[in-house]
Amino acid sequence: MIIRKRLAAGACALAATLAVGLFPVSAAADESAQETPKVELVLDVSGSMGTRDIDGQSRMSAAKQAFNDVLDAVPADVQLGIRTLGANYPGNNRVTGCKDTAQLYPVGHVDRTEAKTAVATLMPTGWTPIGPALLAAGKDLQGGNATRRIVLITDGEDTCGPLDPCVVARQLAAEGTNLTVDTLGLVPNDKIRTQLSCIADATGGTYTSVTHANELTSRVKQLVDRAADTQVVTPTATEGAAKCSTAPLLGAGLYTDREEFSEHRWYRVNVSDGQELRASVSVGADRAVNNDYGVLLQALTTNGRELVRGSDAGSGRTDAISAGLRYAWAPNSDTPVSRTVCLEVSNSFSAPASVKTTPGLPVELGIGLVSSPDNPSDVAAFGLGRGWVLLVVLALTGLLAGLLWGWLARWRVAIRRIN
Amino acid sequence: MRTTTRLAAAALAAGTALLAGGWTAVADTAGPSPSADGSAPTEAGTTFRTATVLKQGQTGTADASTGDYLYWVFPATAGQNATATATVTLPAPSTRHGTVTWQLDVYDGLRRHQACASGRPSRTASVQDTTVSLRCTLRTIRPWAEPWSNDPLPGAYYVRLTVVDLPSQDLGLPVKAEVEATAKDAGGSKAADGELAAPLTPVNQAGATLDPSADPSASATDSAASSNASSNASSQPEAVQAPGGDWSPGWWSDRWVWTVAGGVLGALMGVGGYTLTRHPRRRQAGQV
């Protein structure tokens, strides 16, 4: 019906969609205050960086070259900082060596010459305390709701223990929203690769292995640009409850949460008649998990009747598994009422016993409320037919009608003649 | 009702002209228009939230590391058969250590995994191979479906490209990826009726936890700040735009031709049938 009216009016469908979507958008107005993204480059300046195996030059000079190029091309709207690890303590004391991390250039809008001068002074020196450096970098980037990114460049694994840098990274990501750690391994061996990819996976970042100087430059540049480009919506942190009655009441928008293995989390959404609820959920695999996994998103009434569910399962390497659902209350009276829909998110991830289960897996929940009813109609477009059977049926009907009409006319003429 | 009749009358009048082949021109304008304008994206997103927006017919490229999860998002609307094609240029064979398996996954705007009706969404490359080509064609997108179904609906479609199986030494090696999203009109046989309230576009606003003690109807109105991309398009320029500027599939399908032709044929046969019954009488009249 709507389509037909629109057609008759000659209005294009875009206008109609706009009209449908045009109701007060007060809540969306306050999201414009987006802060400029923050990036911190964390560079390993340990003794092994002196090894000359990147295109004939030392790892350190390749890194310096990359930093110079990156500093030249930093986008204006990015706050950049530089932190070093193992730059100052050349000795053999493990305790002191494992605390050796310093901020070389504070996070802010970059003065290129100053930053370059600071980088030029670096000499391969000490240990590789990745864990403490990540913790400190997390602190450097604290504050505000900007997108935060740490780019870690190293050529050795953390031998400082007992602080596992992978656990540190996961905790950093769990504490605040929107922190990503990207890692680059210079001429990596198996151990470095495992550790760095674990750090990257824990925060939704990427891992790159570097064997050539130009690869290092282009990748670091790409990651800094990516921080500037991804002016995406920062989800709001929420905490789902163990049952619906105490669950947080959510409006439309994006949310993040953490959910442990096999945990169930509940959320509530008020959906009025004539509104459609659209919910999607992604549960991230930010650590080593077993091969098979799944996610279930259920919409239930307050007394536990299932309305609709979305689920997915998978196996093998993955970053996340996601599911979605949509639901609109069937209108049962003339006066529209608002009723509560309970959303239950559960996952069937599992992990080997050695893997820590806290903090939980990252959950991203998207809630959409669309304010107009669906228009289910005939199966075929405009109820039109198609195919040879249709033609034969119509033709035969026409023929039959013609014959009948003709005979009727003959019969009437005959009757008239008799009279 | 009157408009329907007027429309039907207009369609009938146009029917014969359209039959001659003029309808193909109309079908072309209703179909996807590959936009060559604007530079193609050279980066890929790394999550659903950061997915790079592609237009239909546009090719997105990205430099990435083996093991990255690369995301793109493109629009597709009812009556289309959408296809995502990916070509991955693998690292130099000398740096690799074994076979790798790449996979292309397509999700709809609600992040529901969508089945590939045809194509090879997953492929294993040996050490000698330099590229891997993947393709996934979705089922025909319906204009409407029940909430309980998993049918593809008008809206955004996410493409995820990643390596799913690899020797651990190959993790992090540089690769180049190229992804193209295209869509073809599925034709009148798939032209269905019905309309979705709004296309399944991604939610692009931060959430706001509401006060549970507040009046439920009031809070519902607050939260009604729509997730509809078109209503806050100004603040979200990157949002997924409808292919050809319109989410509705348009009124045209070749069902009009079939139905009008059927009507015309029926009418002709009616006249024919009537004439058949008149003949003997006319013959008789002639003899008398």
Chai-1 contact restraints between the chains, C-beta under 6 A:
chainA,res_idxA,chainB,res_idxB,connection_type,confidence,min_distance_angstrom,max_distance_angstrom,comment,restraint_id
A,R4,B,T4,contact,1.0,0.0,6.0,A-B,restraint_1
A,L7,B,W251,contact,1.0,0.0,6.0,A-B,restraint_2
A,A8,B,T3,contact,1.0,0.0,6.0,A-B,restraint_3
A,A13,B,D246,contact,1.0,0.0,6.0,A-B,restraint_4
A,A13,B,S248,contact,1.0,0.0,6.0,A-B,restraint_5
A,L14,B,D246,contact,1.0,0.0,6.0,A-B,restraint_6
A,T17,B,S230,contact,1.0,0.0,6.0,A-B,restraint_7
A,L18,B,S230,contact,1.0,0.0,6.0,A-B,restraint_8
A,G21,B,S226,contact,1.0,0.0,6.0,A-B,restraint_9
A,G21,B,N228,contact,1.0,0.0,6.0,A-B,restraint_10
A,G21,B,S230,contact,1.0,0.0,6.0,A-B,restraint_11
A,G21,B,S231,contact,1.0,0.0,6.0,A-B,restraint_12
A,V25,B,A225,contact,1.0,0.0,6.0,A-B,restraint_13
A,V25,B,S231,contact,1.0,0.0,6.0,A-B,restraint_14
A,A27,B,A208,contact,1.0,0.0,6.0,A-B,restraint_15
A,A27,B,A225,contact,1.0,0.0,6.0,A-B,restraint_16
A,A28,B,Q205,contact,1.0,0.0,6.0,A-B,restraint_17
A,A28,B,A225,contact,1.0,0.0,6.0,A-B,restraint_18
A,A28,B,N232,contact,1.0,0.0,6.0,A-B,restraint_19
A,E31,B,Q205,contact,1.0,0.0,6.0,A-B,restraint_20
A,E31,B,A206,contact,1.0,0.0,6.0,A-B,restraint_21
A,R193,B,L171,contact,1.0,0.0,6.0,A-B,restraint_22
A,S197,B,L171,contact,1.0,0.0,6.0,A-B,restraint_23
A,T206,B,S65,contact,1.0,0.0,6.0,A-B,restraint_24
A,T206,B,D68,contact,1.0,0.0,6.0,A-B,restraint_25
A,Y207,B,G172,contact,1.0,0.0,6.0,A-B,restraint_26
A,T208,B,S65,contact,1.0,0.0,6.0,A-B,restraint_27
A,T208,B,G172,contact,1.0,0.0,6.0,A-B,restraint_28
A,S209,B,G172,contact,1.0,0.0,6.0,A-B,restraint_29
A,E215,B,P174,contact,1.0,0.0,6.0,A-B,restraint_30
A,T230,B,T50,contact,1.0,0.0,6.0,A-B,restraint_31
A,V232,B,R49,contact,1.0,0.0,6.0,A-B,restraint_32
A,V232,B,T50,contact,1.0,0.0,6.0,A-B,restraint_33
A,V233,B,N204,contact,1.0,0.0,6.0,A-B,restraint_34
A,V233,B,Q205,contact,1.0,0.0,6.0,A-B,restraint_35
A,V233,B,A206,contact,1.0,0.0,6.0,A-B,restraint_36
A,T234,B,A206,contact,1.0,0.0,6.0,A-B,restraint_37
A,T236,B,A206,contact,1.0,0.0,6.0,A-B,restraint_38
A,T236,B,G207,contact,1.0,0.0,6.0,A-B,restraint_39
A,T238,B,T209,contact,1.0,0.0,6.0,A-B,restraint_40
A,P248,B,T209,contact,1.0,0.0,6.0,A-B,restraint_41
A,L249,B,L210,contact,1.0,0.0,6.0,A-B,restraint_42
A,L249,B,P212,contact,1.0,0.0,6.0,A-B,restraint_43
A,G251,B,A208,contact,1.0,0.0,6.0,A-B,restraint_44
A,G251,B,L210,contact,1.0,0.0,6.0,A-B,restraint_45
A,G251,B,S223,contact,1.0,0.0,6.0,A-B,restraint_46
A,A252,B,S223,contact,1.0,0.0,6.0,A-B,restraint_47
A,A252,B,A225,contact,1.0,0.0,6.0,A-B,restraint_48
A,A252,B,S227,contact,1.0,0.0,6.0,A-B,restraint_49
A,G253,B,Q205,contact,1.0,0.0,6.0,A-B,restraint_50
A,G253,B,A206,contact,1.0,0.0,6.0,A-B,restraint_51
A,G253,B,G207,contact,1.0,0.0,6.0,A-B,restraint_52
A,G253,B,A208,contact,1.0,0.0,6.0,A-B,restraint_53
A,L254,B,V203,contact,1.0,0.0,6.0,A-B,restraint_54
A,L254,B,A206,contact,1.0,0.0,6.0,A-B,restraint_55
A,L254,B,G207,contact,1.0,0.0,6.0,A-B,restraint_56
A,Y255,B,G207,contact,1.0,0.0,6.0,A-B,restraint_57
A,N270,B,P216,contact,1.0,0.0,6.0,A-B,restraint_58
A,N270,B,S219,contact,1.0,0.0,6.0,A-B,restraint_59
A,N270,B,A220,contact,1.0,0.0,6.0,A-B,restraint_60
A,S272,B,A220,contact,1.0,0.0,6.0,A-B,restraint_61
A,E276,B,A197,contact,1.0,0.0,6.0,A-B,restraint_62
A,S280,B,L110,contact,1.0,0.0,6.0,A-B,restraint_63
A,S280,B,R111,contact,1.0,0.0,6.0,A-B,restraint_64
A,V308,B,P147,contact,1.0,0.0,6.0,A-B,restraint_65
A,V308,B,W148,contact,1.0,0.0,6.0,A-B,restraint_66
A,D312,B,H113,contact,1.0,0.0,6.0,A-B,restraint_67
A,G316,B,V164,contact,1.0,0.0,6.0,A-B,restraint_68
A,R317,B,V164,contact,1.0,0.0,6.0,A-B,restraint_69
A,D319,B,Y69,contact,1.0,0.0,6.0,A-B,restraint_70
A,S322,B,R111,contact,1.0,0.0,6.0,A-B,restraint_71
A,G324,B,L110,contact,1.0,0.0,6.0,A-B,restraint_72
A,G324,B,R111,contact,1.0,0.0,6.0,A-B,restraint_73
A,G324,B,R112,contact,1.0,0.0,6.0,A-B,restraint_74
A,R326,B,P147,contact,1.0,0.0,6.0,A-B,restraint_75
A,Y327,B,P147,contact,1.0,0.0,6.0,A-B,restraint_76
A,S338,B,P216,contact,1.0,0.0,6.0,A-B,restraint_77
A,S338,B,S217,contact,1.0,0.0,6.0,A-B,restraint_78
A,S338,B,A220,contact,1.0,0.0,6.0,A-B,restraint_79
A,G366,B,V203,contact,1.0,0.0,6.0,A-B,restraint_80
A,G368,B,V203,contact,1.0,0.0,6.0,A-B,restraint_81
A,G368,B,S227,contact,1.0,0.0,6.0,A-B,restraint_82
A,L369,B,S223,contact,1.0,0.0,6.0,A-B,restraint_83
A,L369,B,A224,contact,1.0,0.0,6.0,A-B,restraint_84
A,V370,B,A197,contact,1.0,0.0,6.0,A-B,restraint_85
A,V370,B,A198,contact,1.0,0.0,6.0,A-B,restraint_86
A,S371,B,A224,contact,1.0,0.0,6.0,A-B,restraint_87
A,S372,B,A197,contact,1.0,0.0,6.0,A-B,restraint_88
A,D374,B,A197,contact,1.0,0.0,6.0,A-B,restraint_89
A,N375,B,G194,contact,1.0,0.0,6.0,A-B,restraint_90
A,N375,B,E195,contact,1.0,0.0,6.0,A-B,restraint_91
A,P376,B,W144,contact,1.0,0.0,6.0,A-B,restraint_92
A,P376,B,G194,contact,1.0,0.0,6.0,A-B,restraint_93
A,S377,B,D193,contact,1.0,0.0,6.0,A-B,restraint_94
A,S377,B,G194,contact,1.0,0.0,6.0,A-B,restraint_95
A,D378,B,D193,contact,1.0,0.0,6.0,A-B,restraint_96
A,A381,B,A191,contact,1.0,0.0,6.0,A-B,restraint_97
A,A381,B,A192,contact,1.0,0.0,6.0,A-B,restraint_98
A,A381,B,D193,contact,1.0,0.0,6.0,A-B,restraint_99
A,A381,B,S253,contact,1.0,0.0,6.0,A-B,restraint_100
A,A381,B,R255,contact,1.0,0.0,6.0,A-B,restraint_101
A,L384,B,R255,contact,1.0,0.0,6.0,A-B,restraint_102
A,L384,B,T259,contact,1.0,0.0,6.0,A-B,restraint_103
A,G385,B,T259,contact,1.0,0.0,6.0,A-B,restraint_104
A,R386,B,G188,contact,1.0,0.0,6.0,A-B,restraint_105
A,R386,B,R255,contact,1.0,0.0,6.0,A-B,restraint_106
A,R386,B,W258,contact,1.0,0.0,6.0,A-B,restraint_107
A,L390,B,G262,contact,1.0,0.0,6.0,A-B,restraint_108
A,L391,B,G262,contact,1.0,0.0,6.0,A-B,restraint_109
A,L391,B,L265,contact,1.0,0.0,6.0,A-B,restraint_110
A,L394,B,G262,contact,1.0,0.0,6.0,A-B,restraint_111
A,L394,B,L265,contact,1.0,0.0,6.0,A-B,restraint_112
A,L394,B,G266,contact,1.0,0.0,6.0,A-B,restraint_113
A,A395,B,L265,contact,1.0,0.0,6.0,A-B,restraint_114
A,A395,B,G266,contact,1.0,0.0,6.0,A-B,restraint_115
A,A395,B,M269,contact,1.0,0.0,6.0,A-B,restraint_116
A,T397,B,G266,contact,1.0,0.0,6.0,A-B,restraint_117
A,G398,B,G266,contact,1.0,0.0,6.0,A-B,restraint_118
A,G398,B,A267,contact,1.0,0.0,6.0,A-B,restraint_119
A,G398,B,M269,contact,1.0,0.0,6.0,A-B,restraint_120
A,G398,B,G270,contact,1.0,0.0,6.0,A-B,restraint_121
A,L399,B,M269,contact,1.0,0.0,6.0,A-B,restraint_122
A,L399,B,G273,contact,1.0,0.0,6.0,A-B,restraint_123
A,A401,B,G270,contact,1.0,0.0,6.0,A-B,restraint_124
A,G402,B,G270,contact,1.0,0.0,6.0,A-B,restraint_125
A,G402,B,G273,contact,1.0,0.0,6.0,A-B,restraint_126
A,G402,B,Y274,contact,1.0,0.0,6.0,A-B,restraint_127
A,L403,B,G273,contact,1.0,0.0,6.0,A-B,restraint_128
A,L403,B,T277,contact,1.0,0.0,6.0,A-B,restraint_129
A,W405,B,Y274,contact,1.0,0.0,6.0,A-B,restraint_130
A,G406,B,Y274,contact,1.0,0.0,6.0,A-B,restraint_131
A,G406,B,T277,contact,1.0,0.0,6.0,A-B,restraint_132
A,G406,B,R278,contact,1.0,0.0,6.0,A-B,restraint_133
A,W407,B,T277,contact,1.0,0.0,6.0,A-B,restraint_134
A,R410,B,T277,contact,1.0,0.0,6.0,A-B,restraint_135
A,R410,B,R281,contact,1.0,0.0,6.0,A-B,restraint_136
